[in-house]
Amino acid sequence: MAYILGVNPVILGDGGLPVTGVFFATAVASGVASIIMGWLPNIRSDWLQVWD
C-alpha cells in the first residue's frame, strides 16, 4: 500500500493531474477497498451460519 501511495501521484502528476488530489483519491480508494475486503468475509460467514 505504501508503494502505490508514493508512486501513483508521481506518475499521474507527470501526466498533468494535481499530485495532492491524486494522492488523496488513491488513499481514499485504497482505504475503502481495504475495509470492504476485511468486512465482506465476516458478512458472508454470518450469512452462511443462518443456513446451518
N, C-alpha and C positions, 0 to 999 in steps of 0.2 A: 504494500500500500504506500509506503514512503517513497518508493521509486516513482510510481505514477504521479504522486502529488508534486514531485520535484521536476519531472521531465515533461509531463503533458503541457503545463503552461509555457514552458520554454519553446517547445516545438510549435504550439499553436500561436504563441506570441510572435514567432518569426514569420508567421503567415499573416499577421496583421490584427489579430484579436488582442483585446486587452488582457494582460497577464494576470492581473488581480481577479478579473471576472472569471477567467478560465480556471484559476486556482480554486476559487470559491465554488464554482459549478462542479468541478471534479471532486472536491471534498464532500459536498452535499450528496452527490450521486453515489459516491463510494460508501458514505455512511448509511444512506438509506438502503443500499443493496446489502450491506453487511448486516443490518438489523433484520431485514426480511429473510436473509439466509439463516440467521440464527433463530428466528421466530417460527418460520414455516414448519420445520420438523416437529416442533412441540405441538403445533396445532394439529398436524396430521396424526401424531401418536395419540393425542387426546381423542380425536375423532375415531380412530381405529379401536380404542378401548370401549367405545359405546357398542360396537358390534360383537365384542367377545362375550 
